[in-house]
Amino acid sequence: MAIALDNLRVGRVYYLTNYGENRHLEVLERIGRENFQVKDLDTLEIYELDELLRWGIGKDYDLDEVR
């Protein structure tokens, strides 16, 4: 079951699946109510979570914390 976006915490690492793309993300900063600055731990690229969800949430959407 996916975590709601408002439950994300700064400094934690999450695994996101959406439209067949899988990403390990570290939350760097909370920008808005449901928008965060994140770092992709595979590519080390920094962007906003909103950019990943811009085209919607697919049937395979899942967001879980990596422990």
C-alpha positions in Angstrom: 0.0 0.0 0.0 1.4 3.4 -1.0 2.3 6.1 1.5 0.4 9.4 1.1 2.5 12.3 0.0 1.8 14.3 3.1 3.4 11.5 5.2 6.9 11.9 3.6 9.7 13.0 5.9 12.8 15.0 5.1 15.9 12.9 5.3 14.2 9.6 4.7 14.6 7.3 1.6 11.7 6.1 -0.4 11.1 3.7 -3.3 8.8 5.0 -6.0 7.2 3.0 -8.8 5.0 4.8 -11.3 4.3 4.0 -15.0 6.9 1.3 -15.0 9.7 3.6 -13.7 11.4 2.6 -10.4 13.3 5.2 -8.4 15.1 5.4 -5.0 14.5 8.9 -3.7 15.9 10.8 -0.7 13.7 13.7 0.5 15.8 16.8 0.8 13.3 19.6 1.5 9.6 20.2 1.7 8.6 22.8 -0.8 4.9 22.9 -0.6 2.0 20.9 1.0 2.5 17.9 -1.3 5.7 18.9 -3.1 9.3 18.0 -2.1 12.8 18.5 -3.4 14.2 15.0 -3.9 17.5 13.4 -4.8 17.4 10.4 -7.1 19.9 8.0 -5.4 20.6 6.1 -8.7 21.5 9.2 -10.8 22.2 11.7 -8.0 19.9 14.2 -9.9 18.0 16.7 -7.8 14.4 17.6 -8.8 10.9 18.2 -7.5 8.6 15.2 -6.7 5.9 17.1 -8.6 7.9 16.5 -11.8 7.7 12.7 -11.4 3.9 12.8 -10.8 3.1 15.6 -13.4 1.5 13.1 -15.8 -0.6 11.4 -13.1 -0.5 8.3 -11.1 -0.4 5.0 -13.0 -2.0 1.7 -12.1 1.4 0.5 -10.8 1.9 3.5 -8.5 3.6 2.6 -5.2 5.5 4.7 -2.7 7.2 2.9 0.2 9.9 3.9 2.7 13.2 2.0 2.5 14.2 0.8 6.0 
